[in-house]
Amino acid sequence: MKLPFFKKKREELPEQIFDTEAIRAVDIVAPSSIEVKSAHMVLGERLTQSYFIFSYPRYLTTAWFAPIINLDIPMDISFFIHPIDAGLILKQLRKRVTEIQAELMEREAKGLIRDPALEIAHQDIEELRDRLQTAQERMFQLGLYLTVYANTEEELRNIETTLRSMLESKLIYIKPALYQQKEGFIATSPYCLDTLNVHAPMNTGPLSSVFPFVSFDLSSNEGILYGVNQHNNSLILFDRFSLENANMCVFAQSGAGKSYMVKLEVLRSLMVGIDVVIVDPENEYELLSEAVGGSYFKISLSSASHINPFDLPVPREDESPEDILRSNIINLVGLMRLMLGGLTPEEDAIMDRALTETYASKDITSDSDFSKINPPLMSDLEAVLETMEGADSLLKRVRKFTKGTYANFFNQQSNVDMKNGLVVFGIRDMEEGLRPIAMYIIMRYIWNQIRSELKKRIFVIDEAWWLMKSEDGASFLFGLVKRARKYWLGVTTITQDVSDFMKSEYGKPIITNSALQFLMKQSPATADVLQKTFNLTDWEKEMLLGVAVGEGIFFAGQKHVAMRVVASQSEDKFITTSPEEVKRIKEERKESAKE
């Protein structure tokens, strides 16, 4: 029964309350006031000043406007490009050519000296007429306007001085839009209205140089040539050791040219005095090693080259022998997990203690001089395990590596020499099941040698996904990448199986600890993973699906460009991966040897 009462009360409310206009978004965004003056405008508490460019030189360089865009100044820029009818322009050019020819003939008749300005103008107009007539060029009217923002009039004057000095050094002239500041502000606002109407005639070639979105330039005074920037055809000259770290990741599907690119970098790095060490799963670097006089060690169960996993590096002055011994034992436990097919927590503890006692059996402790020690072998670990309780299972599995065919590789003292500028370890002939173990052992040995002597080096790990299959291998690779900078080392990680690489919890950290990355042609199955990992645009993702061999996206710190790898004919014969070319080169060398 109370419902009518409330209805009556509501009807008695004053209607003007509901007539009040609501606050809109435009009321919040709009300045509190706008004052238009002759040389600038006042928007609330901020000042604005608009300019137009009215004169250009005969030649414009590519990206001449980029320094203006990159100024640390709040600025609005607008381009208005109005097409001009080619017939009208040709008629005007014909009239102008007639005038210049008449003037030249008149000067010649009077015996006056030649006027270079008239002759050059005549040549330019004739060339432009030819290009317009054959539709190679078009003519446009260009209006280029800028509006800058500042807090004081003095700041506006300083900005104008900066703009004038930067542009006039290129013979480009700018003026403030006096008594047209309102029109200038509207012209640089997103209304698509050319309210200033200050134009300069320009044909297609010079007009393209105004395009503001230029690619990053990776040219420097030091470093090596990586390739050609596909956006502007500039050379990508870069020193990887100039970044926060010198690590690099290379991702590409098989046949995309990743090994070719890395070989080229290796060859050029050797030329500037950088040592290179390579783990080569497919013996692809053998020709390159022979060409530069490098050391190539073929690692297999029957090879004459051996690496003892128990080797210890000689400590540098800033390193503690105790820390080195402890770190080596921890890494050896990880190796044993790989070799023995995993360890239980109890076996892990037993193995840790057994390794310590194995070193102690050779009188190797934290007080020893590591330069004079005789490292133990796997057979010494076997002897220690025989004396320990609860080590029966470990002992049986270890014997596989101390007796029989495995013993030739796993139970020998090291006999490889890493003093050469290029050292390559080829593991193609190693059994597939033992390849991750061999890579781990080789990398530990290389790492120990690197730690012993501070020197600028590059360490190339091809087909790194083999190592990423196991947690211990991936963990060791991550530790290597993370610590490489302290030892003047750049680690290059190459893989074609991106999915397996990224499945590991260490995959993304390895990438983030690599200041350089090179993405080459990808398969559709891996493109989405790479797009998410590297924050690629849809266009960049599509580009990686269709690029040619030797092309891709090169990342260097915060910059990235589309790059094409380019080699000279002399370099190509040392680094080619084409089976036909490799066979031909080997046959030529055999013929040369016979002669």
Secondary structure, DSSP 8 states (H G I E B T S, - for coil): --HHHHHHHHHTS-GGGTTS----HHHHHS-S-EEE-SS-EEETTEEEEEEEEEE--S---TTTTHHHHTSSS-EEEEEEEEE--HHHHHHHHHHHHHHHHHHHHHHHHHT----HHHHHHHHHHHHHHHHHHTTS--EEEEEEEEEEEESSHHHHHHHHHHHHHHHHTTT-EEEE-TT-HHHHHHHTTTT----S---EEEEHHHHHTT----------SSSEEEEEETTT--EEEE-GGGSS---EEEE--TTSSHHHHHHHHHHHHHHTT-EEEEEETTSTTHHHHHHHT-EEEE-STT-S----TT------TTS-HHHHHHHHHHHHHHHHHHHTT---HHHHHHHHHHHHHHHHHTT--TTS-GGG-----HHHHHHHHHTSTT-HHHHHHHGGGTSSTTHHHHSS-------SSEEEEE-TTS-GGGHHHHHHHHHHHHHHHHHHS---EEEEETTTHHHHTSHHHHHHHHHHHHHGGGGTEEEEEEES-HHHHHHSTTHHHHHHT-SEEEEE---HHHHHHHHHHHT--HHHHHHHHH--TTEEEEEETTEEEEEE----HHHHHHH---HHHHHHHHHHHHHHHH-
